[in-house]
């Protein structure tokens, strides 16, 4: 079991969290305005970087989205903060 730090609730069991995507990956405004290829890239392409990554996670009990920084190799958590005001 690993503990993840929700910036609103504190450390909780990893089973309470849901991965929401890589930070900076933006959904196209309107699905009808993008080609099938662009939509497919949005849905299925990940950077999947090795090392220090910044990701968006949701803590399901409080429903808040936040940024989780972790090492994708060691799984060590570096920190977390509220999503508001974040940029890629
Ligand atoms: Zn929370």
PDB file of the backbone (N, CA, C, O) and the ligand in Angstrom, with CONECT records:
HET     ZN  A 101       1
ATOM      1  N   UNK A   1       0.836  -1.182   0.000  1.00  0.00           N
ATOM      2  CA  UNK A   1       0.000   0.000   0.000  1.00  0.00           C
ATOM      3  C   UNK A   1       0.885   1.251   0.000  1.00  0.00           C
ATOM      4  O   UNK A   1       1.903   1.311   0.690  1.00  0.00           O
ATOM      5  N   UNK A   2       0.481   2.223  -0.772  1.00  0.00           N
ATOM      6  CA  UNK A   2       1.197   3.491  -0.817  1.00  0.00           C
ATOM      7  C   UNK A   2       0.258   4.596  -0.351  1.00  0.00           C
ATOM      8  O   UNK A   2      -0.952   4.533  -0.568  1.00  0.00           O
ATOM      9  N   UNK A   3       0.829   5.604   0.288  1.00  0.00           N
ATOM     10  CA  UNK A   3       0.041   6.757   0.718  1.00  0.00           C
ATOM     11  C   UNK A   3       0.243   7.888  -0.268  1.00  0.00           C
ATOM     12  O   UNK A   3       1.376   8.203  -0.634  1.00  0.00           O
ATOM     13  N   UNK A   4      -0.853   8.503  -0.702  1.00  0.00           N
ATOM     14  CA  UNK A   4      -0.804   9.678  -1.568  1.00  0.00           C
ATOM     15  C   UNK A   4      -1.282  10.874  -0.749  1.00  0.00           C
ATOM     16  O   UNK A   4      -2.217  10.747   0.041  1.00  0.00           O
ATOM     17  N   UNK A   5      -0.641  12.046  -0.931  1.00  0.00           N
ATOM     18  CA  UNK A   5      -1.056  13.229  -0.177  1.00  0.00           C
ATOM     19  C   UNK A   5      -2.103  14.054  -0.933  1.00  0.00           C
ATOM     20  O   UNK A   5      -1.775  14.728  -1.909  1.00  0.00           O
ATOM     21  N   UNK A   6      -3.354  14.000  -0.484  1.00  0.00           N
ATOM     22  CA  UNK A   6      -4.379  14.906  -1.029  1.00  0.00           C
ATOM     23  C   UNK A   6      -4.114  16.264  -0.394  1.00  0.00           C
ATOM     24  O   UNK A   6      -4.014  16.346   0.830  1.00  0.00           O
ATOM     25  N   UNK A   7      -3.994  17.350  -1.193  1.00  0.00           N
ATOM     26  CA  UNK A   7      -3.726  18.663  -0.602  1.00  0.00           C
ATOM     27  C   UNK A   7      -4.875  19.182   0.266  1.00  0.00           C
ATOM     28  O   UNK A   7      -4.710  20.173   0.978  1.00  0.00           O
ATOM     29  N   UNK A   8      -6.019  18.533   0.216  1.00  0.00           N
ATOM     30  CA  UNK A   8      -7.181  18.987   0.983  1.00  0.00           C
ATOM     31  C   UNK A   8      -7.450  18.096   2.202  1.00  0.00           C
ATOM     32  O   UNK A   8      -7.987  18.570   3.203  1.00  0.00           O
ATOM     33  N   UNK A   9      -7.085  16.822   2.130  1.00  0.00           N
ATOM     34  CA  UNK A   9      -7.428  15.862   3.188  1.00  0.00           C
ATOM     35  C   UNK A   9      -6.219  15.254   3.894  1.00  0.00           C
ATOM     36  O   UNK A   9      -6.360  14.636   4.949  1.00  0.00           O
ATOM     37  N   UNK A  10      -5.028  15.428   3.309  1.00  0.00           N
ATOM     38  CA  UNK A  10      -3.849  14.802   3.897  1.00  0.00           C
ATOM     39  C   UNK A  10      -3.569  13.452   3.265  1.00  0.00           C
ATOM     40  O   UNK A  10      -4.136  13.117   2.224  1.00  0.00           O
ATOM     41  N   UNK A  11      -2.690  12.674   3.897  1.00  0.00           N
ATOM     42  CA  UNK A  11      -2.285  11.396   3.329  1.00  0.00           C
ATOM     43  C   UNK A  11      -3.404  10.368   3.462  1.00  0.00           C
ATOM     44  O   UNK A  11      -4.026  10.215   4.512  1.00  0.00           O
ATOM     45  N   UNK A  12      -3.632   9.666   2.344  1.00  0.00           N
ATOM     46  CA  UNK A  12      -4.670   8.637   2.308  1.00  0.00           C
ATOM     47  C   UNK A  12      -4.156   7.453   1.489  1.00  0.00           C
ATOM     48  O   UNK A  12      -3.191   7.570   0.734  1.00  0.00           O
ATOM     49  N   UNK A  13      -4.816   6.330   1.655  1.00  0.00           N
ATOM     50  CA  UNK A  13      -4.481   5.115   0.925  1.00  0.00           C
ATOM     51  C   UNK A  13      -4.647   5.347  -0.577  1.00  0.00           C
ATOM     52  O   UNK A  13      -5.607   5.985  -1.007  1.00  0.00           O
ATOM     53  N   UNK A  14      -3.724   4.834  -1.359  1.00  0.00           N
ATOM     54  CA  UNK A  14      -3.755   5.029  -2.816  1.00  0.00           C
ATOM     55  C   UNK A  14      -5.051   4.533  -3.460  1.00  0.00           C
ATOM     56  O   UNK A  14      -5.417   5.002  -4.537  1.00  0.00           O
ATOM     57  N   UNK A  15      -5.739   3.607  -2.827  1.00  0.00           N
ATOM     58  CA  UNK A  15      -6.978   3.085  -3.409  1.00  0.00           C
ATOM     59  C   UNK A  15      -8.088   4.131  -3.445  1.00  0.00           C
ATOM     60  O   UNK A  15      -9.100   3.923  -4.113  1.00  0.00           O
ATOM     61  N   UNK A  16      -7.921   5.263  -2.734  1.00  0.00           N
ATOM     62  CA  UNK A  16      -8.922   6.331  -2.747  1.00  0.00           C
ATOM     63  C   UNK A  16      -8.740   7.291  -3.915  1.00  0.00           C
ATOM     64  O   UNK A  16      -9.528   8.224  -4.074  1.00  0.00           O
ATOM     65  N   UNK A  17      -7.712   7.076  -4.736  1.00  0.00           N
ATOM     66  CA  UNK A  17      -7.374   8.033  -5.797  1.00  0.00           C
ATOM     67  C   UNK A  17      -7.612   7.448  -7.184  1.00  0.00           C
ATOM     68  O   UNK A  17      -7.577   6.235  -7.391  1.00  0.00           O
ATOM     69  N   UNK A  18      -7.853   8.355  -8.121  1.00  0.00           N
ATOM     70  CA  UNK A  18      -8.048   7.967  -9.517  1.00  0.00           C
ATOM     71  C   UNK A  18      -7.163   8.847 -10.398  1.00  0.00           C
ATOM     72  O   UNK A  18      -7.187  10.072 -10.278  1.00  0.00           O
ATOM     73  N   UNK A  19      -6.385   8.227 -11.278  1.00  0.00           N
ATOM     74  CA  UNK A  19      -5.529   8.958 -12.213  1.00  0.00           C
ATOM     75  C   UNK A  19      -6.407   9.692 -13.218  1.00  0.00           C
ATOM     76  O   UNK A  19      -7.303   9.092 -13.810  1.00  0.00           O
ATOM     77  N   UNK A  20      -6.157  10.998 -13.419  1.00  0.00           N
ATOM     78  CA  UNK A  20      -6.976  11.795 -14.333  1.00  0.00           C
ATOM     79  C   UNK A  20      -6.204  12.239 -15.574  1.00  0.00           C
ATOM     80  O   UNK A  20      -6.811  12.754 -16.513  1.00  0.00           O
ATOM     81  N   UNK A  21      -4.893  12.055 -15.603  1.00  0.00           N
ATOM     82  CA  UNK A  21      -4.146  12.387 -16.816  1.00  0.00           C
ATOM     83  C   UNK A  21      -2.836  13.092 -16.520  1.00  0.00           C
ATOM     84  O   UNK A  21      -2.552  13.490 -15.390  1.00  0.00           O
ATOM     85  N   UNK A  22      -2.045  13.233 -17.584  1.00  0.00           N
ATOM     86  CA  UNK A  22      -0.781  13.951 -17.467  1.00  0.00           C
ATOM     87  C   UNK A  22      -1.068  15.449 -17.421  1.00  0.00           C
ATOM     88  O   UNK A  22      -1.930  15.939 -18.149  1.00  0.00           O
ATOM     89  N   UNK A  23      -0.358  16.166 -16.577  1.00  0.00           N
ATOM     90  CA  UNK A  23      -0.546  17.609 -16.485  1.00  0.00           C
ATOM     91  C   UNK A  23      -0.191  18.261 -17.819  1.00  0.00           C
ATOM     92  O   UNK A  23       0.850  17.961 -18.404  1.00  0.00           O
ATOM     93  N   UNK A  24      -1.053  19.147 -18.294  1.00  0.00           N
ATOM     94  CA  UNK A  24      -0.804  19.848 -19.546  1.00  0.00           C
ATOM     95  C   UNK A  24      -1.481  19.215 -20.745  1.00  0.00           C
ATOM     96  O   UNK A  24      -1.499  19.807 -21.825  1.00  0.00           O
ATOM     97  N   UNK A  25      -2.034  18.034 -20.580  1.00  0.00           N
ATOM     98  CA  UNK A  25      -2.756  17.401 -21.680  1.00  0.00           C
ATOM     99  C   UNK A  25      -4.181  17.937 -21.662  1.00  0.00           C
ATOM    100  O   UNK A  25      -4.970  17.605 -20.777  1.00  0.00           O
ATOM    101  N   UNK A  26      -4.497  18.763 -22.640  1.00  0.00           N
ATOM    102  CA  UNK A  26      -5.785  19.444 -22.644  1.00  0.00           C
ATOM    103  C   UNK A  26      -6.761  18.789 -23.618  1.00  0.00           C
ATOM    104  O   UNK A  26      -6.405  18.459 -24.750  1.00  0.00           O
ATOM    105  N   UNK A  27      -7.971  18.613 -23.167  1.00  0.00           N
ATOM    106  CA  UNK A  27      -9.021  18.062 -24.018  1.00  0.00           C
ATOM    107  C   UNK A  27      -9.428  19.117 -25.042  1.00  0.00           C
ATOM    108  O   UNK A  27      -9.609  20.281 -24.683  1.00  0.00           O
ATOM    109  N   UNK A  28      -9.577  18.729 -26.324  1.00  0.00           N
ATOM    110  CA  UNK A  28     -10.060  19.698 -27.320  1.00  0.00           C
ATOM    111  C   UNK A  28     -11.408  20.267 -26.881  1.00  0.00           C
ATOM    112  O   UNK A  28     -12.225  19.562 -26.288  1.00  0.00           O
ATOM    113  N   UNK A  29     -11.635  21.552 -27.179  1.00  0.00           N
ATOM    114  CA  UNK A  29     -12.859  22.218 -26.733  1.00  0.00           C
ATOM    115  C   UNK A  29     -14.120  21.518 -27.232  1.00  0.00           C
ATOM    116  O   UNK A  29     -15.063  21.301 -26.470  1.00  0.00           O
ATOM    117  N   UNK A  30     -14.129  21.174 -28.496  1.00  0.00           N
ATOM    118  CA  UNK A  30     -15.323  20.565 -29.069  1.00  0.00           C
ATOM    119  C   UNK A  30     -14.901  19.364 -29.901  1.00  0.00           C
ATOM    120  O   UNK A  30     -14.091  19.491 -30.820  1.00  0.00           O
ATOM    121  N   UNK A  31     -15.439  18.222 -29.585  1.00  0.00           N
ATOM    122  CA  UNK A  31     -15.041  17.013 -30.311  1.00  0.00           C
ATOM    123  C   UNK A  31     -15.350  17.130 -31.800  1.00  0.00           C
ATOM    124  O   UNK A  31     -14.620  16.559 -32.610  1.00  0.00           O
ATOM    125  N   UNK A  32     -16.397  17.843 -32.189  1.00  0.00           N
ATOM    126  CA  UNK A  32     -16.758  17.978 -33.593  1.00  0.00           C
ATOM    127  C   UNK A  32     -15.784  18.820 -34.388  1.00  0.00           C
ATOM    128  O   UNK A  32     -15.792  18.761 -35.617  1.00  0.00           O
ATOM    129  N   UNK A  33     -14.951  19.599 -33.732  1.00  0.00           N
ATOM    130  CA  UNK A  33     -14.014  20.481 -34.421  1.00  0.00           C
ATOM    131  C   UNK A  33     -12.643  19.851 -34.628  1.00  0.00           C
ATOM    132  O   UNK A  33     -11.750  20.500 -35.173  1.00  0.00           O
ATOM    133  N   UNK A  34     -12.462  18.653 -34.224  1.00  0.00           N
ATOM    134  CA  UNK A  34     -11.162  18.008 -34.376  1.00  0.00           C
ATOM    135  C   UNK A  34     -11.306  16.773 -35.275  1.00  0.00           C
ATOM    136  O   UNK A  34     -12.370  16.158 -35.352  1.00  0.00           O
ATOM    137  N   UNK A  35     -10.230  16.439 -35.934  1.00  0.00           N
ATOM    138  CA  UNK A  35     -10.262  15.258 -36.798  1.00  0.00           C
ATOM    139  C   UNK A  35     -10.258  13.990 -35.939  1.00  0.00           C
ATOM    140  O   UNK A  35      -9.963  14.030 -34.744  1.00  0.00           O
ATOM    141  N   UNK A  36     -10.586  12.891 -36.566  1.00  0.00           N
ATOM    142  CA  UNK A  36     -10.550  11.610 -35.854  1.00  0.00           C
ATOM    143  C   UNK A  36      -9.134  11.312 -35.364  1.00  0.00           C
ATOM    144  O   UNK A  36      -8.951  10.777 -34.271  1.00  0.00           O
ATOM    145  N   UNK A  37      -8.128  11.662 -36.180  1.00  0.00           N
ATOM    146  CA  UNK A  37      -6.736  11.402 -35.797  1.00  0.00           C
ATOM    147  C   UNK A  37      -6.354  12.226 -34.565  1.00  0.00           C
ATOM    148  O   UNK A  37      -5.719  11.716 -33.642  1.00  0.00           O
ATOM    149  N   UNK A  38      -6.752  13.521 -34.558  1.00  0.00           N
ATOM    150  CA  UNK A  38      -6.450  14.371 -33.394  1.00  0.00           C
ATOM    151  C   UNK A  38      -7.158  13.851 -32.148  1.00  0.00           C
ATOM    152  O   UNK A  38      -6.573  13.811 -31.066  1.00  0.00           O
ATOM    153  N   UNK A  39      -8.414  13.455 -32.302  1.00  0.00           N
ATOM    154  CA  UNK A  39      -9.176  12.942 -31.159  1.00  0.00           C
ATOM    155  C   UNK A  39      -8.547  11.649 -30.644  1.00  0.00           C
ATOM    156  O   UNK A  39      -8.450  11.438 -29.435  1.00  0.00           O
ATOM    157  N   UNK A  40      -8.129  10.804 -31.546  1.00  0.00           N
ATOM    158  CA  UNK A  40      -7.459   9.561 -31.166  1.00  0.00           C
ATOM    159  C   UNK A  40      -6.169   9.822 -30.413  1.00  0.00           C
ATOM    160  O   UNK A  40      -5.867   9.147 -29.428  1.00  0.00           O
ATOM    161  N   UNK A  41      -5.398  10.817 -30.886  1.00  0.00           N
ATOM    162  CA  UNK A  41      -4.149  11.160 -30.172  1.00  0.00           C
ATOM    163  C   UNK A  41      -4.462  11.638 -28.761  1.00  0.00           C
ATOM    164  O   UNK A  41      -3.774  11.271 -27.809  1.00  0.00           O
ATOM    165  N   UNK A  42      -5.512  12.468 -28.628  1.00  0.00           N
ATOM    166  CA  UNK A  42      -5.891  12.954 -27.298  1.00  0.00           C
ATOM    167  C   UNK A  42      -6.257  11.786 -26.380  1.00  0.00           C
ATOM    168  O   UNK A  42      -5.846  11.745 -25.220  1.00  0.00           O
ATOM    169  N   UNK A  43      -7.023  10.848 -26.906  1.00  0.00           N
ATOM    170  CA  UNK A  43      -7.510   9.747 -26.067  1.00  0.00           C
ATOM    171  C   UNK A  43      -6.424   8.733 -25.711  1.00  0.00           C
ATOM    172  O   UNK A  43      -6.385   8.228 -24.589  1.00  0.00           O
ATOM    173  N   UNK A  44      -5.544   8.437 -26.669  1.00  0.00           N
ATOM    174  CA  UNK A  44      -4.682   7.271 -26.491  1.00  0.00           C
ATOM    175  C   UNK A  44      -3.189   7.553 -26.402  1.00  0.00           C
ATOM    176  O   UNK A  44      -2.423   6.646 -26.076  1.00  0.00           O
ATOM    177  N   UNK A  45      -2.751   8.768 -26.679  1.00  0.00           N
ATOM    178  CA  UNK A  45      -1.319   9.052 -26.656  1.00  0.00           C
ATOM    179  C   UNK A  45      -0.924   9.628 -25.300  1.00  0.00           C
ATOM    180  O   UNK A  45      -1.515  10.595 -24.821  1.00  0.00           O
ATOM    181  N   UNK A  46       0.077   9.018 -24.701  1.00  0.00           N
ATOM    182  CA  UNK A  46       0.616   9.488 -23.423  1.00  0.00           C
ATOM    183  C   UNK A  46       2.104   9.770 -23.592  1.00  0.00           C
ATOM    184  O   UNK A  46       2.776   9.099 -24.375  1.00  0.00           O
ATOM    185  N   UNK A  47       2.626  10.760 -22.862  1.00  0.00           N
ATOM    186  CA  UNK A  47       4.075  10.995 -22.888  1.00  0.00           C
ATOM    187  C   UNK A  47       4.800   9.869 -22.152  1.00  0.00           C
ATOM    188  O   UNK A  47       5.891   9.457 -22.548  1.00  0.00           O
ATOM    189  N   UNK A  48       4.188   9.382 -21.090  1.00  0.00           N
ATOM    190  CA  UNK A  48       4.723   8.252 -20.317  1.00  0.00           C
ATOM    191  C   UNK A  48       6.205   8.433 -20.005  1.00  0.00           C
ATOM    192  O   UNK A  48       7.030   7.565 -20.291  1.00  0.00           O
ATOM    193  N   UNK A  49       6.520   9.585 -19.410  1.00  0.00           N
ATOM    194  CA  UNK A  49       7.913   9.935 -19.145  1.00  0.00           C
ATOM    195  C   UNK A  49       8.520   9.111 -18.007  1.00  0.00           C
ATOM    196  O   UNK A  49       7.828   8.658 -17.095  1.00  0.00           O
ATOM    197  N   UNK A  50       9.810   8.941 -18.097  1.00  0.00           N
ATOM    198  CA  UNK A  50      10.561   8.221 -17.078  1.00  0.00           C
ATOM    199  C   UNK A  50      11.163   9.237 -16.113  1.00  0.00           C
ATOM    200  O   UNK A  50      11.823  10.187 -16.535  1.00  0.00           O
ATOM    201  N   UNK A  51      10.934   9.033 -14.821  1.00  0.00           N
ATOM    202  CA  UNK A  51      11.505   9.942 -13.827  1.00  0.00           C
ATOM    203  C   UNK A  51      10.454  10.854 -13.222  1.00  0.00           C
ATOM    204  O   UNK A  51       9.330  10.430 -12.954  1.00  0.00           O
ATOM    205  N   UNK A  52      10.826  12.112 -13.008  1.00  0.00           N
ATOM    206  CA  UNK A  52       9.961  13.086 -12.348  1.00  0.00           C
ATOM    207  C   UNK A  52       8.792  13.458 -13.271  1.00  0.00           C
ATOM    208  O   UNK A  52       9.005  13.995 -14.358  1.00  0.00           O
ATOM    209  N   UNK A  53       7.573  13.173 -12.841  1.00  0.00           N
ATOM    210  CA  UNK A  53       6.389  13.474 -13.645  1.00  0.00           C
ATOM    211  C   UNK A  53       5.402  14.297 -12.821  1.00  0.00           C
ATOM    212  O   UNK A  53       5.371  14.224 -11.592  1.00  0.00           O
ATOM    213  N   UNK A  54       4.597  15.081 -13.536  1.00  0.00           N
ATOM    214  CA  UNK A  54       3.521  15.850 -12.903  1.00  0.00           C
ATOM    215  C   UNK A  54       2.207  15.374 -13.521  1.00  0.00           C
ATOM    216  O   UNK A  54       2.017  15.442 -14.736  1.00  0.00           O
ATOM    217  N   UNK A  55       1.310  14.894 -12.667  1.00  0.00           N
ATOM    218  CA  UNK A  55       0.067  14.287 -13.134  1.00  0.00           C
ATOM    219  C   UNK A  55      -1.120  14.883 -12.378  1.00  0.00           C
ATOM    220  O   UNK A  55      -0.978  15.432 -11.286  1.00  0.00           O
ATOM    221  N   UNK A  56      -2.287  14.757 -12.995  1.00  0.00           N
ATOM    222  CA  UNK A  56      -3.524  15.184 -12.349  1.00  0.00           C
ATOM    223  C   UNK A  56      -4.207  13.939 -11.788  1.00  0.00           C
ATOM    224  O   UNK A  56      -4.412  12.951 -12.493  1.00  0.00           O
ATOM    225  N   UNK A  57      -4.545  14.009 -10.531  1.00  0.00           N
ATOM    226  CA  UNK A  57      -5.234  12.911  -9.856  1.00  0.00           C
ATOM    227  C   UNK A  57      -6.480  13.451  -9.177  1.00  0.00           C
ATOM    228  O   UNK A  57      -6.569  14.641  -8.877  1.00  0.00           O
ATOM    229  N   UNK A  58      -7.438  12.573  -8.937  1.00  0.00           N
ATOM    230  CA  UNK A  58      -8.641  12.937  -8.182  1.00  0.00           C
ATOM    231  C   UNK A  58      -8.670  12.124  -6.900  1.00  0.00           C
ATOM    232  O   UNK A  58      -8.465  10.910  -6.909  1.00  0.00           O
ATOM    233  N   UNK A  59      -8.928  12.813  -5.803  1.00  0.00           N
ATOM    234  CA  UNK A  59      -9.183  12.103  -4.552  1.00  0.00           C
ATOM    235  C   UNK A  59     -10.688  11.890  -4.493  1.00  0.00           C
ATOM    236  O   UNK A  59     -11.445  12.840  -4.294  1.00  0.00           O
ATOM    237  N   UNK A  60     -11.114  10.669  -4.661  1.00  0.00           N
ATOM    238  CA  UNK A  60     -12.541  10.384  -4.835  1.00  0.00           C
ATOM    239  C   UNK A  60     -13.409  10.762  -3.635  1.00  0.00           C
ATOM    240  O   UNK A  60     -14.508  11.274  -3.851  1.00  0.00           O
ATOM    241  N   UNK A  61     -12.991  10.545  -2.386  1.00  0.00           N
ATOM    242  CA  UNK A  61     -13.873  10.929  -1.271  1.00  0.00           C
ATOM    243  C   UNK A  61     -14.186  12.427  -1.219  1.00  0.00           C
ATOM    244  O   UNK A  61     -15.306  12.795  -0.866  1.00  0.00           O
ATOM    245  N   UNK A  62     -13.236  13.300  -1.559  1.00  0.00           N
ATOM    246  CA  UNK A  62     -13.518  14.744  -1.513  1.00  0.00           C
ATOM    247  C   UNK A  62     -13.840  15.289  -2.898  1.00  0.00           C
ATOM    248  O   UNK A  62     -14.361  16.399  -3.010  1.00  0.00           O
ATOM    249  N   UNK A  63     -13.544  14.537  -3.959  1.00  0.00           N
ATOM    250  CA  UNK A  63     -13.887  14.954  -5.316  1.00  0.00           C
ATOM    251  C   UNK A  63     -12.990  16.021  -5.905  1.00  0.00           C
ATOM    252  O   UNK A  63     -13.314  16.588  -6.949  1.00  0.00           O
ATOM    253  N   UNK A  64     -11.867  16.310  -5.260  1.00  0.00           N
ATOM    254  CA  UNK A  64     -10.973  17.373  -5.737  1.00  0.00           C
ATOM    255  C   UNK A  64      -9.906  16.830  -6.675  1.00  0.00           C
ATOM    256  O   UNK A  64      -9.337  15.761  -6.451  1.00  0.00           O
ATOM    257  N   UNK A  65      -9.649  17.597  -7.737  1.00  0.00           N
ATOM    258  CA  UNK A  65      -8.524  17.311  -8.625  1.00  0.00           C
ATOM    259  C   UNK A  65      -7.302  18.054  -8.106  1.00  0.00           C
ATOM    260  O   UNK A  65      -7.412  19.170  -7.600  1.00  0.00           O
ATOM    261  N   UNK A  66      -6.146  17.434  -8.234  1.00  0.00           N
ATOM    262  CA  UNK A  66      -4.923  18.077  -7.768  1.00  0.00           C
ATOM    263  C   UNK A  66      -3.735  17.554  -8.572  1.00  0.00           C
ATOM    264  O   UNK A  66      -3.844  16.561  -9.292  1.00  0.00           O
ATOM    265  N   UNK A  67      -2.600  18.238  -8.436  1.00  0.00           N
ATOM    266  CA  UNK A  67      -1.370  17.838  -9.116  1.00  0.00           C
ATOM    267  C   UNK A  67      -0.552  16.979  -8.162  1.00  0.00           C
ATOM    268  O   UNK A  67      -0.285  17.370  -7.026  1.00  0.00           O
ATOM    269  N   UNK A  68      -0.165  15.821  -8.635  1.00  0.00           N
ATOM    270  CA  UNK A  68       0.711  14.929  -7.875  1.00  0.00           C
ATOM    271  C   UNK A  68       2.029  14.834  -8.625  1.00  0.00           C
ATOM    272  O   UNK A  68       2.059  14.497  -9.809  1.00  0.00           O
ATOM    273  N   UNK A  69       3.115  15.134  -7.926  1.00  0.00           N
ATOM    274  CA  UNK A  69       4.448  14.963  -8.515  1.00  0.00           C
ATOM    275  C   UNK A  69       5.044  13.714  -7.914  1.00  0.00           C
ATOM    276  O   UNK A  69       5.052  13.523  -6.698  1.00  0.00           O
ATOM    277  N   UNK A  70       5.548  12.863  -8.803  1.00  0.00           N
ATOM    278  CA  UNK A  70       6.140  11.620  -8.321  1.00  0.00           C
ATOM    279  C   UNK A  70       7.235  11.180  -9.272  1.00  0.00           C
ATOM    280  O   UNK A  70       7.377  11.716 -10.371  1.00  0.00           O
ATOM    281  N   UNK A  71       8.001  10.204  -8.836  1.00  0.00           N
ATOM    282  CA  UNK A  71       9.017   9.599  -9.687  1.00  0.00           C
ATOM    283  C   UNK A  71       8.402   8.335 -10.275  1.00  0.00           C
ATOM    284  O   UNK A  71       8.027   7.421  -9.541  1.00  0.00           O
ATOM    285  N   UNK A  72       8.298   8.286 -11.604  1.00  0.00           N
ATOM    286  CA  UNK A  72       7.633   7.150 -12.240  1.00  0.00           C
ATOM    287  C   UNK A  72       8.473   5.877 -12.202  1.00  0.00           C
ATOM    288  O   UNK A  72       7.968   4.799 -12.516  1.00  0.00           O
ATOM    289  N   UNK A  73       9.731   5.984 -11.828  1.00  0.00           N
ATOM    290  CA  UNK A  73      10.586   4.804 -11.739  1.00  0.00           C
ATOM    291  C   UNK A  73      10.508   4.202 -10.331  1.00  0.00           C
ATOM    292  O   UNK A  73      10.277   3.004 -10.167  1.00  0.00           O
ATOM    293  N   UNK A  74      10.703   5.050  -9.328  1.00  0.00           N
ATOM    294  CA  UNK A  74      10.727   4.545  -7.948  1.00  0.00           C
ATOM    295  C   UNK A  74       9.356   4.570  -7.288  1.00  0.00           C
ATOM    296  O   UNK A  74       9.157   3.949  -6.244  1.00  0.00           O
ATOM    297  N   UNK A  75       8.400   5.294  -7.898  1.00  0.00           N
ATOM    298  CA  UNK A  75       7.048   5.495  -7.366  1.00  0.00           C
ATOM    299  C   UNK A  75       7.047   6.404  -6.125  1.00  0.00           C
ATOM    300  O   UNK A  75       6.017   6.539  -5.465  1.00  0.00           O
ATOM    301  N   UNK A  76       8.182   7.024  -5.805  1.00  0.00           N
ATOM    302  CA  UNK A  76       8.250   7.938  -4.668  1.00  0.00           C
ATOM    303  C   UNK A  76       7.429   9.193  -4.952  1.00  0.00           C
ATOM    304  O   UNK A  76       7.524   9.774  -6.034  1.00  0.00           O
ATOM    305  N   UNK A  77       6.635   9.601  -3.989  1.00  0.00           N
ATOM    306  CA  UNK A  77       5.843  10.819  -4.123  1.00  0.00           C
ATOM    307  C   UNK A  77       6.707  12.012  -3.743  1.00  0.00           C
ATOM    308  O   UNK A  77       7.339  12.011  -2.687  1.00  0.00           O
ATOM    309  N   UNK A  78       6.737  13.039  -4.604  1.00  0.00           N
ATOM    310  CA  UNK A  78       7.538  14.240  -4.368  1.00  0.00           C
ATOM    311  C   UNK A  78       6.685  15.314  -3.701  1.00  0.00           C
ATOM    312  O   UNK A  78       7.176  16.048  -2.844  1.00  0.00           O
ATOM    313  N   UNK A  79       5.413  15.413  -4.085  1.00  0.00           N
ATOM    314  CA  UNK A  79       4.534  16.387  -3.465  1.00  0.00           C
ATOM    315  C   UNK A  79       3.210  16.489  -4.188  1.00  0.00           C
ATOM    316  O   UNK A  79       2.993  15.844  -5.213  1.00  0.00           O
ATOM    317  N   UNK A  80       2.320  17.314  -3.635  1.00  0.00           N
ATOM    318  CA  UNK A  80       1.019  17.535  -4.266  1.00  0.00           C
ATOM    319  C   UNK A  80       0.564  18.952  -3.973  1.00  0.00           C
ATOM    320  O   UNK A  80       0.978  19.564  -2.988  1.00  0.00           O
ATOM    321  N   UNK A  81      -0.295  19.463  -4.845  1.00  0.00           N
ATOM    322  CA  UNK A  81      -0.855  20.812  -4.639  1.00  0.00           C
ATOM    323  C   UNK A  81      -2.155  20.913  -5.416  1.00  0.00           C
ATOM    324  O   UNK A  81      -2.423  20.110  -6.311  1.00  0.00           O
ATOM    325  N   UNK A  82      -2.949  21.893  -5.070  1.00  0.00           N
ATOM    326  CA  UNK A  82      -4.228  22.113  -5.747  1.00  0.00           C
ATOM    327  C   UNK A  82      -4.009  22.378  -7.225  1.00  0.00           C
ATOM    328  O   UNK A  82      -2.976  22.926  -7.610  1.00  0.00           O
ATOM    329  N   UNK A  83      -4.955  22.001  -8.047  1.00  0.00           N
ATOM    330  CA  UNK A  83      -4.832  22.132  -9.497  1.00  0.00           C
ATOM    331  C   UNK A  83      -5.013  23.567  -9.962  1.00  0.00           C
ATOM    332  O   UNK A  83      -4.451  23.945 -10.990  1.00  0.00           O
ATOM    333  N   UNK A  84      -5.760  24.361  -9.256  1.00  0.00           N
ATOM    334  CA  UNK A  84      -6.074  25.724  -9.701  1.00  0.00           C
ATOM    335  C   UNK A  84      -4.812  26.517  -9.997  1.00  0.00           C
ATOM    336  O   UNK A  84      -3.872  26.546  -9.203  1.00  0.00           O
ATOM    337  N   UNK A  85      -4.812  27.168 -11.175  1.00  0.00           N
ATOM    338  CA  UNK A  85      -3.698  28.011 -11.540  1.00  0.00           C
ATOM    339  C   UNK A  85      -2.508  27.274 -12.125  1.00  0.00           C
ATOM    340  O   UNK A  85      -1.503  27.905 -12.452  1.00  0.00           O
ATOM    341  N   UNK A  86      -2.591  25.961 -12.265  1.00  0.00           N
ATOM    342  CA  UNK A  86      -1.478  25.180 -12.812  1.00  0.00           C
ATOM    343  C   UNK A  86      -1.393  25.349 -14.315  1.00  0.00           C
ATOM    344  O   UNK A  86      -2.411  25.488 -14.994  1.00  0.00           O
ATOM    345  N   UNK A  87      -0.196  25.338 -14.822  1.00  0.00           N
ATOM    346  CA  UNK A  87       0.038  25.313 -16.268  1.00  0.00           C
ATOM    347  C   UNK A  87       0.970  24.156 -16.570  1.00  0.00           C
ATOM    348  O   UNK A  87       1.629  23.611 -15.685  1.00  0.00           O
ATOM    349  N   UNK A  88       1.004  23.800 -17.833  1.00  0.00           N
ATOM    350  CA  UNK A  88       1.868  22.684 -18.241  1.00  0.00           C
ATOM    351  C   UNK A  88       3.265  23.088 -18.065  1.00  0.00           C
ATOM    352  O   UNK A  88       4.174  22.307 -18.346  1.00  0.00           O
TER     353      UNK A  88
HETATM  354 ZN    ZN A 101      -9.151  14.793  -0.562  1.00  0.00          ZN
END
